[in-house]
Amino acid sequence: MKRRDFIRNAGGATAALGAGASATAGTAAAQEDGGGGGGQQPDFGGYTDDAQGGSYEDLRGQGEVTIDVGGGDGLAFLPTGVWIDSGTTVTFEWSSGGHNVLFEEAPEGAGVSGHEALENEGFSFDITFDTGGIYKYYCEPHRQSGMQGAIAVGEDVPTVAAGGGGPKELHDLGVPIQAHWVGSATVLGIIVSIVFTFYVLKYGESANTGTGRR
């Protein structure tokens, strides 16, 4: 490799290293700032993870919402998890029989109650959710089969990153990333590039190329 080519390639590598490190630093800063606030969904504490159906919908902005009781294979609440605004009315509508709706958890002072009696297809009842927070509920006869659901009300609820099936950042894997560490790595990379460039300029090209000093 010619000295001129080496210097040009070394310069390009240094620039690429700096750009990559800058991007990583930006990612680290975004993570420290909460990732920009996008792509979030309510944290139901794992309550709906193994539930039948397993669907989630962000239904904020709708004044009326319907949840299918006994949907899917007959043992699911659909959607299984929802996020709604305070003041939204939710209609629980039976699409199969032998189910009820009992609340296991609700915000303090919410004062909501489900429907204890077992009902058949075609039955429905409404609840208006005025108190913000997380609500968890289930069907008593089919709870062991995973017939349970959750509702998040309002903006002041715990959230987690939506999805979770994509590539993981080091930060997500428990490795803390600090912006000043990235800056130090950038400086080190530039110094190493300068040292190699100086070495080639001073001592010539490798004898293996057939053009360096012997």
NORWOTA-V259926 format. One record per backbone hydrogen bond with DSSP energy under -0.5 kcal/mol. NH is the residue of the N-H (numbers start at 1). CO is the residue of the C=O. E is the energy in kcal/mol with one decimal. If there is no record, write none. Layout:
# NORWOTA-V259926
nh->[NH/NH]
co->[CO/CO]
e->[E/E]
This chain:
# NORWOTA-V259926
nh->[6/7/8/9/10/11/12/13/14/15/16/17/18/19/20/21/22/23/24/25/26/27/28/29/30/31/32/33/34/35/37/38/41/43/44/47/49/50/51/52/54/57/59/59/62/65/67/68/69/69/70/70/71/71/74/75/76/77/78/78/80/81/82/83/84/87/88/88/89/90/90/91/91/92/92/93/93/94/94/95/96/98/99/101/102/104/104/105/110/115/119/122/123/125/127/129/129/130/133/135/136/137/138/139/140/143/145/146/147/148/149/150/151/152/153/154/157/160/162/164/173/174/175/176/178/181/182/183/184/185/186/187/188/189/190/191/192/193/194/195/196/197/198/199/200/201/202/203/204/209/210/211/212]
co->[2/3/4/5/6/7/8/9/10/11/12/13/14/15/16/17/18/19/20/21/22/23/24/25/26/27/28/29/31/30/34/35/160/158/42/44/46/46/48/146/52/81/57/83/59/89/91/78/67/93/68/76/68/76/71/71/71/52/68/76/55/55/150/57/152/129/85/129/63/88/127/65/89/90/125/67/91/92/123/69/69/119/119/115/138/102/136/136/107/101/99/94/120/92/90/88/127/128/153/151/105/149/102/147/138/140/142/143/142/146/137/80/135/82/133/84/155/41/39/162/169/171/170/174/176/178/178/179/180/181/182/183/184/185/186/187/188/189/190/191/192/193/194/195/196/197/198/199/200/206/207/206/206]
e->[-2.7/-2.9/-2.2/-2.8/-3.0/-2.4/-2.1/-2.6/-2.4/-2.2/-2.5/-2.6/-2.4/-2.4/-2.8/-2.6/-2.2/-2.2/-2.3/-2.6/-2.2/-2.2/-2.7/-2.6/-2.4/-2.3/-2.2/-1.6/-1.2/-4.5/-1.2/-0.7/-2.6/-2.8/-0.9/-1.5/-0.9/-0.5/-0.9/-3.1/-1.7/-2.1/-0.9/-2.0/-1.5/-2.6/-3.0/-3.3/-0.6/-3.0/-0.7/-1.8/-0.7/-2.1/-1.8/-0.6/-0.8/-0.5/-2.1/-0.5/-0.6/-2.2/-1.7/-1.6/-3.0/-3.9/-1.6/-0.7/-2.5/-0.5/-3.4/-3.3/-0.5/-0.6/-2.8/-2.7/-0.7/-0.5/-3.1/-2.8/-1.0/-1.7/-1.4/-2.2/-2.7/-0.5/-2.4/-1.9/-2.1/-2.3/-2.3/-2.1/-1.8/-1.6/-2.1/-2.6/-0.6/-1.0/-2.1/-3.0/-2.5/-2.6/-2.3/-2.3/-0.6/-1.0/-0.8/-2.1/-1.8/-1.5/-2.4/-2.4/-2.8/-2.8/-2.8/-2.5/-1.7/-2.8/-4.0/-0.8/-1.2/-1.2/-2.7/-0.7/-0.5/-0.8/-1.4/-2.0/-2.0/-2.2/-2.0/-2.2/-2.4/-2.2/-2.1/-2.4/-2.5/-2.0/-2.2/-2.5/-2.2/-2.3/-2.6/-2.3/-2.2/-2.2/-2.3/-2.7/-1.6/-1.5/-1.1/-0.6/-0.7]
